Amino acid sequence: MKRILFSILLVILIAACAAPETQIETALDATESQPAATPTVEEATSATQSVTAPQGTPLPEEIAAPEVNSPSIIFIEMMDEVYGWGVTEENIIRTNDGGATWYNVTPPGLTEVGYSVFPEFLDVTHAWIQVVDPNNYPNGGTLYRTSDGGLNWETFATPFSAGDMEFLDANNGWILADLGVGAGSMAVSVFQTQNGGETWNRVYTNDPNLGDAGETLPLSGLKILLVPLDMKTAWVGGVTYSPGTVYLFRTDDAGKTWFNISLILPDEAQTSELGVEMVKFLSPKQGILALRMTSAKPQTILYATNDGGNTWELLPEVIPGIGRFAVPSAREIIVYAENRFHVTEDAGKTFNTVVPEITFGNSITDMSFVNSKTGWVITASPTGRRTLYKTTDGCQTWFPLIP
């Protein structure tokens, strides 16, 4: 469900194409600004805390794999408060105790991990890892698949190299395959599988070099994400550099044709560059959409749907800055931006702003929440040292699991 290399490459491309942004400094209120009492990321990691399960808590299911000591995690996806997956530069890892202990479940023969793989973690047992074939880019790669939590893996050749892969269940999945970027445009192909990734069927391409290229998903614009609702309906989101234009397209015929989605935009959006940062469905009806809005100052606006994406309602909260998102349920949304967590527990009607006791600044590189109270963030120092933190009180207090 995350987009490691795919997103990073596109961020680089977006940065190269976009006009320079004005740097905004936000002054904290006097009651919030307490630099002497606020620990930095580095200071907090020095206070190592042990994590123990409450008395009477059942022992977690054992993972029959070697333990990894102090892994340098670059990506985390927790399935619940106990079980989760992670990616380091060297390994695919799993935890069975909320992130305190990690185990190496890397597929045999996979020697390069980190930002060179494209993972999809469906649940505790099912995962896929897409690896690029550098000798056949963008038309070839290898897909690793597990159905027992990484203890055993199968491999399959794929007719694509890289992209945003999303599985609905153990069998049905989509991928938005990257075919190349240039001058504000991006060629893609859309594939589907109905046998867990063993075989893939190309249902659409906009690459003019291919004979069956379509035009309903325009070549212009950078495509960042694909989000399926089922095997018929899906969304593709991205960014163009035309003010007031939202790159958001939908298909209702399994990817054969696409149509643009119109959103009601705030007045300031008409002169802003708009980018689709996130689309997430929590049920067949309920979903959340986040837009990046950049003009004089960067902001994030949110939309909600309760009818499967037929209509989208603009939520009242405008969040300063561009941040990271977690949507653990239809009522819970967590956004981190400019050293604040913005948290809602009423589906976006109201947000609470939480200033964490640690000054994270721009150091957060990934985060995962299983509810509005319990979450994890990964930080990276200027020297590249990564730390995994956890909160259990709704983002106020954080303690390091892996210093």
C-alpha angles and dihedrals in degrees: 000000000000126000109219112165093012093060095040094052091048092048088055090049092046091050091050093050100039126085115254113274125230110249110239123204116199117206116216122227114261091250091056100041108088106142095168092058099038114091119219123228090262093049093049094053091058090066099074113197127194117230117216130174117247115264111275095023111140115248113258121250109273121248111218095215137097117279118244115218116222097339117204097232120200098176133026134185117180118199095195138335091295112029129055149139132239141183126217130178089268109023152037105230140186135202130206099182106054097279102309094107128031133194131205111243098159114153112256111262095021103122102163118056127145115080093350095076133067110218130194117190113190101172141325094300107026123072140147129203119196117203125191121238100219091198093057105035125187095006104054144045146135126261120205116202132189131182098178103058097276099306090115131021136195124203131216133180114241131205090227135054109211143356149111108310122193127179123198093194138339092297112026122070148146135210131196099211119206114229099174144305132232141152096353095314134100131196116214142170125210118217133184133200129194098181102060096274100309090120133011132206120207108227099173144009134175094192106126089207090068120078098230097047116152130206104208091091098050122231089225118085132044113271111217107167145017118202119185123202092188136328092291104040127052141147132225117200134184143123141281126187096236112110115246094014122124117202100213123135133177136200127200098177102064095275100308094117134013135202132196120254117224118213130192102246130200116250095256091056092072090075097034134093106244127205130181105236100173144000117184132170119203094183137358088277108028124072144150129220125193124198128194110221116194125180123110089348132009118254138169124224126189135211131193132202129198098178104060096275098307089120131017125205120209109233117225098237117095109193118209113234134008114285151157125284140215124178109182094168141002090266100039124074126165122191124181117202135146095359094307133104114217109203131185128183096177102064094271101309089119134009130204117213114221122192106202120227088237118066100231095170110172094334098101109104100170140002140187129192129187093189137352092276104042123058147135132222132190119214130193123205122215087261092054099255111147126209130190116216131185134201129195099174103063101278100307099102124035131184128189118250094178112025 
